[in-house]
Amino acid sequence: MLRAYLNYGLIASVVVWAAIVGMMAYRLNESPWRWAFVGLVFAGGLTVAAILWIKKYVDRLNNTEEKQESKS
């Protein structure tokens, strides 16, 4: 459980934040701030995608290092 929290806690917090901002955007009828909030929701989605990409990249680097060490 702790390992899952450490690996995906940041992602979960960004998703919860984006959901709250999305609900605020949904409730702001005819407000000029509505589209700014929608933009923040998309930015949160891009942040989650970037975090997952970086995690995958680092895992790939660690795997190649382990393979090189085992060959030596």
C-alpha positions as CSV (number, residue, x, y, z in Angstrom):
1,M,0.0,0.0,0.0
2,L,2.8,2.4,0.9
3,R,4.6,1.6,-2.4
4,A,1.5,2.4,-4.4
5,Y,1.0,5.6,-2.5
6,L,4.6,6.6,-3.2
7,N,4.3,5.8,-6.8
8,Y,0.9,7.2,-7.6
9,G,0.1,9.6,-4.7
10,L,1.1,12.7,-6.8
11,I,-1.0,11.5,-9.7
12,A,-4.0,10.9,-7.5
13,S,-3.7,14.4,-5.9
14,V,-3.5,16.1,-9.4
15,V,-6.5,14.1,-10.6
16,V,-8.6,15.1,-7.5
17,W,-7.5,18.7,-7.9
18,A,-8.5,18.7,-11.6
19,A,-11.9,17.1,-10.7
20,I,-12.6,19.8,-8.1
21,V,-11.6,22.6,-10.6
22,G,-13.7,20.9,-13.2
23,M,-16.7,20.9,-10.9
24,M,-16.1,24.6,-10.2
25,A,-16.0,25.3,-14.0
26,Y,-19.2,23.4,-14.4
27,R,-21.0,25.5,-11.8
28,L,-19.7,28.9,-13.2
29,N,-22.5,29.5,-15.8
30,E,-21.9,32.6,-18.0
31,S,-18.7,33.6,-16.1
32,P,-15.6,34.7,-17.9
33,W,-13.6,32.5,-15.5
34,R,-15.2,29.3,-16.7
35,W,-12.8,28.9,-19.7
36,A,-9.8,29.6,-17.5
37,F,-10.9,26.8,-15.2
38,V,-11.5,24.4,-18.1
39,G,-7.9,25.3,-19.2
40,L,-6.7,24.4,-15.7
41,V,-8.4,21.0,-16.0
42,F,-6.6,20.3,-19.3
43,A,-3.3,21.5,-17.7
44,G,-3.9,19.0,-14.9
45,G,-4.4,16.2,-17.5
46,L,-1.2,17.2,-19.2
47,T,0.6,17.2,-15.9
48,V,-0.6,13.6,-15.2
49,A,0.6,12.6,-18.7
50,A,4.0,14.2,-18.1
51,I,4.4,12.5,-14.7
52,L,3.6,9.1,-16.2
53,W,6.0,9.7,-19.1
54,I,8.8,10.7,-16.8
55,K,8.1,7.7,-14.5
56,K,8.3,5.4,-17.5
57,Y,11.5,7.1,-18.8
58,V,13.2,6.7,-15.4
59,D,12.1,3.1,-15.1
60,R,13.6,2.4,-18.6
61,L,16.9,4.0,-17.5
62,N,17.0,1.9,-14.4
63,N,16.4,-1.3,-16.3
64,T,19.2,-0.6,-18.8
65,E,21.6,0.2,-16.0
66,E,20.7,-3.1,-14.3
67,K,21.3,-5.0,-17.5
68,Q,24.6,-3.4,-18.1
69,E,25.7,-4.1,-14.5
70,S,24.7,-7.8,-14.8
71,K,26.7,-8.2,-18.0
72,S,29.9,-6.8,-16.3
